[in-house]
């Protein structure tokens, strides 16, 4: 299978293709479905990419992806597993799809900061009136005083 194609999105308007040389695939026996064949075929796929060595990322993209995926990394290596399918080829495609989505989301720039706004005078009045009504309801539940 060739390189990893990342679809266009925020932060990557033209998309990206990570060369196959930057990807590492390992295969192992899967614990998932497969009947008796699960004991003999290496259908689980582990797809890894060293984010510090990816040649197609700019310096800012590399910083952003390492920062956003820091909790998933081992050093600078991101690994994705797939073992849901019985066939190795389908697990390979699934792992590539997951890795591409993960990198696409991590490359997106942060959303713009929220602009602070004040409550309107009317909304403040309504909020206080509601609090006052609620306190009256609770006050009416109390036992009357013996006056």
N, C-alpha and C positions, 0 to 999 in steps of 0.2 A: 504494500500500500504506500502511496506517495507521501507527500508532506501533509501537514495539518492545516486545513482551510478554516480561517475564522471569518465569519460573515461580517459585512459592514455594520457599524453601530456607533453609538456615541463614543468619541475618543479615537475611533478608527474608521473614518468615513469611507475609505476604499477597501477595507478589509485587510487581512494579512494571510500569508501562507508561511507556516513554520516549516523549514526544510526537514526532510526525513532524517538527515544526519543529526539533527538536534533532539530527536525523539529516541527513547529506549523502550523497547517492548520486551516483557518477560512473560513466560507462560507457566502455569502451575495447574495442578489438579484442583478442580472446583468442588466445592461442597454442595453446589446447587443441583438442579435437575439434570437427568441424564441416564437414569436407570443403572444397569450394570456398566455401561460405558463410562460412567463418571469415575470409575476406578482405573481406567486405562488411558483416557485422553486428557491432555493438558488444555482444558477449555477456558480456564480462568486467565484473564489478561490483566497485566499491570503495565500501564503506559506512564512513563516518566519523562519529564523535561526539566533540564537545569535552567532556571529562569535567568541566571547570571550569564549564561553562555549563549542565549538565543540571539542570533545575529540580526534578526529583522526588527527587534525592538529598538526604539530610540532610547536615549538615556532617561528621559522623563517617563516614558512608558514602562521601562524596566523598574524604575523606582516605584511607580504607582502599583504595578502588578505585585511586586515583592511586598509592599506595604499592605495592600488589600488582602493578599492571600497568606500573610505571615503565619496565621494560626494553622494553615494546612501544610506548611513547608517543613521539610527536614533539611536544614541548612538553606540552600536555595533551590532544592529539588522538589518539584510538585509531582505527586504520584496519584493516579486514578486507577481504580480497579473496576472490573466488570466480570461478573460470573453468573448473570441471570439466565443467559441463553444456553442451550445445549451445544451449539456449534461455536467453535473458536472464532470463526470469521465474523459472526454476528456480535460476539463479545468485543472483538477488535473494533468494529464500527461503533458500538455503543460507548466504548472507552474514549475513542476519538471525539465522538459527539459531546460527551460530558466534559472533556478537557477543553474543547473549543468554546463551549458555553461558559465554563468557569473563567477562562482567560478573557473572553469578550466582556463579561460582567466586571471583571477586575480592572480592565483597561478603561472603563467608563469614568469620566471625570466626576468629581464630587458634585452634588447638586448645589445650586447657589444658596448662600446663607439666607436665613429667614430675616425679613425686615420686621423690626419690632413696631407694633402699632398699639394705640391706646384703645381702651374700651370706649364706646360711645356713651354719652350722658344718659340716653334712654335705656341702654342695656344695663348700665349700672343701677338706674332707678328700678328697673324691672327685677333685677337680681335682689336688691334690698327689700322690695315689696314682697317677693316670694319668701324670703327669709322671715320677714315679719309675720306673714300669714302662717307659716309653719310654726313659729313660736307661739302664736295665739292658739293654734290647734292643740299643741302640747300643753299649754297652760290650762285650757278648758278640760283636759283629762284629769286634772288634779282634783282632790277632794276639796269641797268648798270649806272655807274657813268659817268658824262659828261667830261671825259678826252680826 
